[in-house]
Amino acid sequence: MTTAPARAASAPDTGAAARAAGAATATATTGTSPGPEGLARRVRIGYASGALASGTFTTLPGLLLLPYLTDTLGVTAAVAGAAVLVPKVWAAVLNPVIGRLSDRTRSRWGARRPYVLVGGLAMAAALALMLSGPAHGTAGAWWTEAGFLLAASAFACFQIPYAAMPAEIGGRPGDRVALAVGRVVALGLAALTVGAVTPVLVDLGGGGVEGHRWAGLFGAAVIVAGTLGVFLGTRSAAAGPVRESEPSLRRQLHAARGNARFTALLGAAAAQALATGVLLAGTPYAARQVLPAPGWAGALVAAFVVPNLATTGLWRRLGDRLGTHRAYAVSCALFAAGCALFLAAPVLPPAAVLATMALAGTGHAGQLMLLYAMLPECIAEADARSGTSHGGLFAGLFSTGETAGLAVGPFLYSLVLQAFGYVSSDSGRAVGQSAPAELGVLTGMAVVPVLATAVAVAVLRRRRRDA
């Protein structure tokens, strides 16, 4: 595996670039392009399986890590929030670098697949390490932090090339949308499986550190399966023509900053991920402290992610009818409504509580599918206009926005808990909380996601007008 020089010494073929731009415009407006009628089923399934790995990394730490630190290792809520934040901030810094490296890589396995394989396997090992803490208190917290830092670094190596692949293996807009749909469905499967199984494994393992070790091993196994699935399943996919990248990271970043359509996607992705991160972080607290019966965490997660499996086709058709931006606004409205209604969870019957999460999950499915469909289209358009490769860097920056949102979300939620007087524990079991602390659990889950979602819609709408 080698990295290619930034640009050939000779002047670029401006005629070829113009022809490429014209082809991209025709594709965007007519939905037609040269090449095969569609991607092979094996390629679509193989690409989708990679979301099992990324979905597991998002779900398992988002669901278990903060309460593991506060209620098993005895770390205060604010310090635990910082421990979750720092590795993700590091990954956000790393993402554009990985993107540029994959843009410049040439190998017999292609530009992206080597990173997918190595990053995915390393991510699985680090995630198991993260929840295998040898001790309680400070020592266990440092062990967990080291494992999470390694896992976040490996996730960057996996996720950035993975997110860039649809713009290259999908020859038509319809192909790229199909890849986005499969990715969102697999994300739902990962979240549903990991969210339902890992809390049970923690309980069956006796709770505390030992129970979380089994959860970490299960998550690692799912990541390995997803990594091998995408690596092997996409080996026969014909990537698009290999383009040289801009001569420096600075030039690439300048090109990204000057692309109004991309910066809109980036801002929306960051705000959307923040809202999701808060909701995931708050779910186990709500299940333990507010809702009327134990064991609600798995049911709440299932209610949230099942719509990913059931509604992505509907969101695709709605996007075709209304346009992706209007359909995205509708999805955000449904997500925000579900979050706001969750404030009434203590007085609602169980079925109604699950319905609020299902409403939020239905909106979330549309948010993911529509943004993930917009990204490869934006990459393909930028590549065709400039004649240079932007896929890795754009995917890296997009993932940076998501990573930053997912990092800041639990941190903000931990600050809400701290402000409302949440009491930590080192027993492996959450202690009873005061009425204000229980109110903080609900307030953080409802108010913060609604505000973040409003920001996402506003950013996408404003930048679209500027494009």
C-alpha positions in Angstrom: 0.0 0.0 0.0 1.5 3.3 -1.0 0.3 6.9 -1.2 0.3 8.6 -4.5 1.9 12.0 -5.2 -0.4 14.9 -4.8 -0.7 15.8 -8.5 1.0 14.9 -11.7 3.6 17.4 -12.9 1.7 18.1 -16.1 -1.2 20.5 -16.3 -4.6 18.9 -15.7 -6.8 17.9 -18.6 -9.3 20.7 -18.4 -11.3 19.1 -21.2 -11.7 15.9 -19.2 -12.6 17.8 -16.1 -15.3 19.7 -18.0 -16.6 16.4 -19.5 -16.7 14.9 -16.0 -18.6 17.9 -14.6 -21.1 17.7 -17.5 -21.6 14.0 -16.8 -22.2 14.7 -13.2 -24.7 17.4 -13.9 -26.6 15.1 -16.3 -26.6 12.4 -13.7 -27.9 14.7 -11.0 -30.7 16.1 -13.2 -31.8 13.0 -15.2 -30.8 10.2 -12.8 -29.0 8.4 -15.6 -25.3 7.5 -16.0 -23.2 5.2 -18.1 -22.4 1.8 -16.7 -24.3 -1.2 -15.2 -27.9 -1.0 -14.3 -27.3 -1.3 -10.6 -24.9 -2.6 -8.0 -24.8 -6.4 -7.4 -26.7 -7.6 -4.4 -23.5 -8.9 -2.8 -21.9 -5.5 -3.0 -25.0 -3.8 -1.4 -25.2 -6.3 1.4 -21.4 -6.2 1.9 -21.3 -2.5 2.1 -24.3 -2.4 4.5 -22.6 -4.9 6.8 -19.9 -2.4 7.6 -22.6 -0.4 9.5 -22.7 -3.2 12.0 -19.3 -2.2 13.1 -19.9 1.6 13.1 -23.3 1.1 14.7 -21.8 -1.0 17.5 -19.1 1.5 18.2 -21.7 4.3 18.4 -24.3 2.4 20.4 -22.3 0.4 23.0 -20.2 3.3 24.5 -23.1 5.7 24.0 -25.4 3.4 26.0 -23.1 1.9 28.6 -19.9 4.0 29.1 -21.3 6.9 31.0 -23.3 4.9 33.5 -20.4 2.4 33.7 -18.1 5.2 34.9 -20.6 6.8 37.3 -22.4 3.7 38.7 -19.7 1.0 38.6 -16.3 2.8 38.8 -17.6 5.6 41.1 -16.5 8.5 38.9 -18.4 11.8 39.3 -20.8 12.7 36.5 -18.9 15.7 35.2 -15.5 13.8 35.2 -17.2 10.8 33.5 -18.6 13.1 30.9 -15.1 14.5 30.2 -13.7 11.0 30.0 -16.2 10.2 27.3 -15.5 13.5 25.5 -11.7 13.5 25.2 -11.2 10.4 23.0 -13.9 11.5 20.6 -12.4 15.0 20.3 -9.1 13.2 19.5 -10.9 11.2 16.8 -12.4 14.3 15.4 -8.9 15.8 14.9 -7.7 12.5 13.4 -10.6 12.1 10.9 -9.4 14.6 8.2 -5.9 13.2 8.3 -7.2 9.6 7.8 -9.4 10.9 5.0 -6.5 12.5 3.2 -4.3 9.4 3.6 -7.0 7.2 2.0 -7.4 9.7 -0.8 -3.8 9.3 -1.6 -3.5 5.5 -1.1 -3.1 3.1 -4.0 -3.0 -0.6 -3.3 -4.2 -3.9 -4.9 -7.2 -3.7 -2.4 -8.1 -0.2 -3.5 -7.8 3.1 -1.6 -10.4 2.4 1.1 -10.6 -1.3 1.9 -7.2 -1.7 3.6 -8.1 1.0 6.2 -11.5 -0.6 6.7 -10.0 -4.0 7.5 -7.2 -2.8 9.8 -9.3 -0.2 11.5 -12.2 -2.5 12.1 -10.2 -5.3 13.7 -8.3 -2.9 15.9 -11.6 -1.2 16.9 -12.9 -4.6 18.1 -9.9 -5.4 20.2 -9.9 -1.9 21.8 -13.6 -2.0 22.6 -13.2 -5.3 24.5 -10.2 -3.7 26.3 -12.2 -0.7 27.3 -14.8 -2.7 29.3 -12.3 -5.2 30.8 -11.3 -2.9 33.6 -9.1 -4.7 36.3 -10.2 -2.4 39.2 -12.7 0.1 40.5 -12.1 3.8 41.1 -9.3 5.8 39.5 -7.3 2.8 38.2 -10.3 1.3 36.4 -11.3 4.7 35.0 -7.8 5.2 33.5 -7.9 1.7 32.0 -11.3 2.4 30.5 -10.1 5.8 29.1 -7.1 4.2 27.5 -9.2 1.6 25.8 -11.7 4.1 24.6 -9.0 6.3 23.2 -7.6 3.4 21.2 -11.1 2.4 20.0 -11.8 5.9 18.9 -8.6 6.1 16.9 -9.3 2.7 15.2 -12.9 3.8 14.5 -11.5 6.8 12.6 -9.4 4.5 10.4 -12.4 2.4 9.7 -15.2 4.9 9.4 -13.7 7.6 7.1 -12.8 5.3 4.2 -16.1 3.4 4.7 -18.2 6.6 4.4 -16.2 7.6 1.3 -16.9 4.3 -0.6 -20.4 5.0 -2.0 -19.3 7.9 -4.1 -16.8 5.6 -5.8 -18.6 2.2 -6.1 -22.1 3.7 -6.7 -22.2 4.6 -10.4 -25.6 6.3 -10.3 -27.4 8.5 -7.8 -29.9 5.6 -7.3 -27.0 3.3 -6.4 -25.7 5.7 -3.8 -29.1 6.1 -2.3 -29.5 2.3 -2.2 -26.1 2.1 -0.3 -27.3 4.7 2.1 -30.6 2.8 2.8 -28.7 -0.4 3.4 -26.3 1.4 5.7 -29.1 2.9 7.8 -30.9 -0.5 8.1 -27.7 -2.2 9.3 -27.1 0.6 11.7 -30.6 -0.1 13.1 -29.8 -3.8 13.3 -26.6 -3.1 15.2 -28.2 -0.7 17.6 -31.1 -3.1 18.2 -28.9 -6.1 18.8 -26.3 -4.3 20.9 -28.8 -2.2 22.7 -31.0 -5.2 23.6 -28.3 -7.8 24.3 -25.6 -5.9 26.2 -27.7 -4.7 29.2 -28.8 -8.3 29.6 -25.2 -9.6 29.4 -24.2 -7.0 32.1 -27.0 -8.3 34.4 -26.3 -12.0 33.7 -22.6 -11.4 34.3 -23.4 -10.1 37.8 -23.3 -6.4 37.0 -20.3 -4.3 37.8 -16.9 -4.8 36.0 -17.4 -8.5 35.3 -20.8 -8.0 33.6 -19.4 -5.2 31.4 -16.6 -7.5 30.3 -19.1 -9.8 28.6 -20.8 -6.8 27.0 -17.4 -5.6 25.6 -16.7 -9.1 24.1 -20.1 -9.3 22.5 -19.6 -5.8 20.9 -16.2 -6.8 19.6 -17.6 -9.9 18.0 -20.2 -7.8 16.1 -17.6 -5.4 14.9 -15.4 -8.2 13.6 -18.4 -9.6 11.7 -19.2 -6.3 10.2 -15.6 -5.5 9.2 -15.1 -8.8 7.4 -18.5 -8.4 5.7 -17.7 -5.1 4.2 -14.1 -6.0 3.3 -15.0 -9.2 1.5 -18.4 -8.1 0.2 -17.1 -5.1 -1.7 -14.0 -6.7 -3.3 -15.7 -7.1 -6.6 -17.1 -3.6 -6.8 -15.7 -1.4 -9.5 -14.6 1.9 -8.1 -14.7 5.0 -10.1 -11.7 6.5 -11.8 -8.8 7.3 -9.4 -8.2 11.0 -9.2 -5.3 12.7 -7.7 -5.9 14.7 -4.5 -5.1 18.4 -3.9 -1.4 18.9 -3.3 -1.8 19.7 0.5 -4.2 19.2 3.3 -4.6 22.9 3.5 -5.8 23.1 -0.1 -8.2 20.3 0.5 -9.6 22.0 3.7 -9.9 25.2 1.7 -11.9 23.4 -1.0 -14.2 21.9 1.6 -14.7 25.2 3.4 -15.7 26.9 0.1 -18.3 24.2 -0.7 -21.5 25.6 0.8 -23.4 22.4 0.2 -20.9 20.4 2.1 -20.6 22.8 5.0 -24.4 22.6 5.3 -24.2 18.8 5.6 -21.4 19.1 8.1 -23.3 21.5 10.4 -26.4 19.4 10.3 -24.6 16.2 10.9 -22.9 17.6 14.0 -26.1 19.0 15.5 -28.0 15.8 14.7 -25.3 13.6 16.3 -25.3 15.7 19.4 -29.0 15.2 19.8 -28.6 11.4 19.3 -25.7 11.3 21.7 -27.8 12.9 24.5 -30.7 10.6 23.9 -28.5 7.5 24.0 -26.7 8.7 27.1 -29.9 9.4 28.9 -31.7 6.1 28.1 -30.1 3.9 30.9 -30.6 6.7 33.5 -34.3 7.0 32.6 -34.7 3.3 32.7 -33.2 3.0 36.2 -34.3 6.2 37.8 -37.6 7.4 36.3 -39.6 4.7 34.7 -41.8 2.4 36.8 -40.1 -1.0 36.2 -36.5 -2.3 35.8 -35.1 -3.5 32.5 -36.5 -0.7 30.4 -33.2 0.3 28.7 -33.4 -2.5 26.1 -37.0 -1.8 25.4 -36.4 1.9 24.9 -33.5 1.3 22.6 -35.5 -1.2 20.6 -38.4 1.2 20.2 -35.9 3.8 19.0 -34.1 1.8 16.4 -36.8 -0.6 15.0 -38.0 2.3 12.7 -34.6 2.2 11.1 -35.6 -1.2 9.8 -39.2 -0.4 8.9 -39.2 3.2 7.5 -36.1 3.8 5.4 -38.0 2.8 2.3 -40.7 5.3 3.2 -38.1 8.1 3.8 -36.5 7.3 0.4 -39.9 7.7 -1.4 -40.6 10.9 0.6 -37.2 12.3 -0.4 -38.0 11.6 -4.0 -41.4 13.4 -3.7 -40.5 16.4 -1.5 -36.8 16.7 -2.1 -34.1 15.6 0.4 -34.0 18.9 2.2 -37.7 19.2 2.9 -37.9 15.5 3.8 -35.1 16.0 6.2 -37.0 18.9 7.9 -40.0 16.5 8.3 -37.8 13.9 9.9 -36.3 16.4 12.3 -39.8 17.5 13.3 -40.8 13.9 14.2 -37.6 13.3 16.1 -38.0 16.5 18.1 -41.7 15.7 18.9 -40.8 12.3 20.2 -38.1 13.7 22.5 -40.3 16.5 23.8 -43.1 14.0 24.6 -40.7 11.9 26.6 -40.9 14.5 29.3 -44.2 13.1 30.3 -42.8 9.5 30.7 -43.4 9.2 34.4 -47.2 9.7 34.0 -47.6 7.8 30.7 -48.6 4.1 30.4 -45.7 1.9 29.2 -47.0 1.6 25.7 -47.2 5.4 25.3 -43.6 5.7 26.6 -42.4 3.3 24.0 -44.5 5.2 21.4 -42.6 8.4 22.1 -39.3 6.7 21.5 -40.6 5.1 18.3 -41.7 8.5 17.1 -38.2 9.9 17.8 -36.7 6.8 16.1 -38.9 7.2 13.0 -37.6 10.7 12.6 -34.0 9.6 13.3 -34.2 7.0 10.6 -35.1 9.7 8.1 -32.3 12.0 9.4 -29.7 9.3 8.9 -30.8 8.1 5.5 -31.2 11.5 4.0 -27.9 12.9 5.2 -26.1 9.8 4.2 -27.6 10.0 0.7 -26.6 13.7 0.4 -23.0 13.1 1.3 -21.9 10.9 -1.6 -23.8 13.1 -4.1 -21.9 16.1 -2.7 -18.6 14.2 -3.1 -19.3 13.0 -6.6 -20.3 16.6 -7.7 -17.2 18.1 -6.1 -14.9 15.5 -7.7 -16.4 16.0 -11.1 -16.2 19.8 -11.0 -12.5 19.9 -9.8 -11.1 16.7 -11.3 -9.5 15.9 -8.0 -10.4 13.5 -5.2 -12.4 14.8 -2.2 -14.0 11.6 -1.0 -11.8 10.8 1.9 -11.5 14.3 3.2 -15.2 15.1 2.9 -16.0 11.9 4.6 -13.4 12.6 7.3 -14.8 16.0 8.0 -18.4 14.7 8.0 -17.4 12.0 10.4 -15.6 14.7 12.5 -18.9 16.6 12.8 -20.7 13.4 13.8 -18.0 12.4 16.2 -17.9 15.8 17.8 -21.7 15.8 18.2 -21.7 12.3 19.8 -18.9 13.4 22.1 -20.4 16.7 23.2 -23.9 15.2 23.6 -23.0 12.8 26.6 -20.8 15.6 28.1 -23.7 18.1 28.0 -26.0 15.4 29.5 -23.5 14.8 32.3 -23.4 18.5 33.1 -27.2 18.5 33.3 -27.1 15.5 35.7 -24.5 17.3 37.8 -26.5 20.5 37.9 -29.6 18.7 39.0 -27.7 16.9 41.8 -27.2 13.4 40.5 -25.4 11.1 43.0 -22.7 8.6 41.6 -22.0 5.2 43.0 -19.1 2.7 43.0 -21.2 -0.4 43.9 -22.2 -1.4 40.3 -25.8 -0.4 41.1 -27.4 3.1 40.7 -28.5 4.6 44.0 -31.9 6.2 44.5 -32.0 9.8 43.4 -33.8 12.9 44.6 -36.8 14.4 42.7 -34.7 17.2 41.2 -32.1 14.6 39.9 -34.9 12.6 38.3 -36.2 15.7 36.7 -32.7 16.4 35.4 -32.6 12.9 33.8 -35.7 13.7 31.8 -34.9 17.4 31.1 -31.5 16.4 29.5 -33.1 13.8 27.3 -35.9 16.0 26.0 -34.8 19.7 25.9 -31.2 19.3 24.6 -32.1 17.1 21.6 -34.9 19.4 20.6 -32.7 22.5 20.6 -29.9 20.6 18.7 -32.4 19.4 16.1 -33.7 23.0 15.5 -30.1 24.0 14.9 -29.6 21.2 12.4 -32.6 22.3 10.3 -31.6 26.0 10.5 -28.1 25.4 9.4 -29.0 23.2 6.4 -31.7 25.6 5.3 -29.4 28.7 5.5 -26.4 27.1 3.8 -28.6 25.7 1.1 -29.7 29.3 0.3 -26.1 30.3 0.2 -25.0 27.5 -2.1 
